[in-house]
């Protein structure tokens, strides 16, 4: 799995929400094809068991899932702009839409 583009890898062993250790790596975009893209693009975050699988987790709580999708898209667009000098926010948004078939913003 590629390093995360969402967080500094120095903090990859701590929950992105509350900083607790012993984390799972959560792919921000789910489903067979999107999980593969998340792997390729470094779109994962460290989450504690509670935030990954518990009652308030990304898998059971719509607000948490939406928040992760927004965070993931913003990180992807920021990374795109940094890699493709001269590209704009509009270019990055359109490229994200083409790759993931929708925008979460």
C-alpha positions as CSV (number, residue, x, y, z in Angstrom):
1,X,0.0,0.0,0.0
2,X,1.3,3.4,-1.0
3,X,2.1,6.0,1.8
4,X,-0.9,8.1,2.6
5,X,-1.2,11.5,0.9
6,X,-3.8,12.5,3.6
7,X,-1.5,12.5,6.6
8,X,2.2,12.8,7.4
9,X,3.5,9.2,7.7
10,X,5.1,10.2,11.0
11,X,1.6,10.0,12.4
12,X,0.3,6.9,10.5
13,X,0.2,4.8,13.7
14,X,-2.3,7.1,15.4
15,X,-6.0,7.6,14.9
16,X,-6.6,10.6,12.7
17,X,-9.6,11.6,14.9
18,X,-8.4,11.3,18.5
19,X,-4.7,10.2,18.3
20,X,-5.1,6.8,19.9
21,X,-2.5,4.2,18.9
22,X,-3.2,0.7,17.5
23,X,-4.9,1.6,14.3
24,X,-6.5,0.1,11.2
25,X,-5.7,1.6,7.8
26,X,-9.0,2.6,6.3
27,X,-9.4,3.1,2.5
28,X,-11.3,6.3,2.1
29,X,-13.1,5.2,-1.1
30,X,-14.7,1.8,-0.8
31,X,-15.8,-0.8,-3.3
32,X,-13.7,-3.0,-5.4
33,X,-12.5,-0.5,-8.0
34,X,-12.4,2.5,-5.7
35,X,-10.5,0.6,-3.0
36,X,-7.9,-0.2,-5.7
37,X,-7.7,3.5,-6.7
38,X,-7.4,4.5,-3.0
39,X,-4.4,2.1,-2.7
40,X,-2.8,3.6,-5.9
41,X,-3.4,7.2,-4.8
42,X,-2.5,6.9,-1.1
43,X,-6.0,7.7,0.0
44,X,-6.2,6.0,3.4
45,X,-6.3,7.1,7.0
46,X,-5.4,5.5,10.3
47,X,-8.4,4.8,12.5
48,X,-8.8,3.2,15.8
49,X,-11.0,0.1,15.9
50,X,-13.9,2.2,17.3
51,X,-13.6,4.7,14.5
52,X,-13.2,2.0,11.9
53,X,-15.7,-0.6,13.0
54,X,-17.6,0.7,16.0
55,X,-21.0,2.5,16.3
56,X,-19.5,5.9,15.3
57,X,-17.3,4.4,12.6
58,X,-16.9,5.2,9.0
59,X,-18.7,2.0,8.1
60,X,-21.7,2.6,10.3
61,X,-22.1,6.4,10.5
62,X,-23.0,8.4,7.4
63,X,-21.5,11.7,8.7
64,X,-18.1,10.0,9.4
65,X,-18.1,8.5,5.9
66,X,-19.0,11.8,4.2
67,X,-16.3,13.6,6.2
68,X,-13.7,11.0,5.1
69,X,-14.8,11.4,1.5
70,X,-14.4,15.2,1.7
71,X,-11.0,14.9,3.3
72,X,-9.9,12.3,0.7
73,X,-11.0,14.4,-2.2
74,X,-9.3,17.6,-0.9
75,X,-6.1,15.7,-0.3
76,X,-6.2,14.2,-3.8
77,X,-6.9,17.6,-5.4
78,X,-4.1,19.2,-3.4
79,X,-1.7,16.5,-4.5
80,X,-2.8,16.7,-8.1
81,X,-2.2,20.5,-8.2
82,X,1.3,20.0,-6.7
83,X,2.2,17.3,-9.2
84,X,0.8,19.0,-12.3
85,X,2.3,22.5,-12.2
86,X,0.1,25.0,-13.8
87,X,-3.1,23.1,-13.0
88,X,-5.9,24.8,-11.3
89,X,-8.4,23.8,-8.6
90,X,-11.0,23.4,-11.4
91,X,-8.6,21.1,-13.3
92,X,-8.0,19.0,-10.2
93,X,-11.7,18.8,-9.4
94,X,-12.5,17.6,-13.0
95,X,-9.6,15.1,-12.9
96,X,-11.0,13.7,-9.6
97,X,-14.5,13.4,-11.1
98,X,-13.1,11.4,-14.0
99,X,-11.1,9.1,-11.8
100,X,-13.7,8.5,-9.1
101,X,-16.9,9.1,-11.1
102,X,-18.2,11.8,-8.8
103,X,-17.3,14.8,-6.6
104,X,-17.9,14.8,-2.8
105,X,-17.6,18.6,-2.6
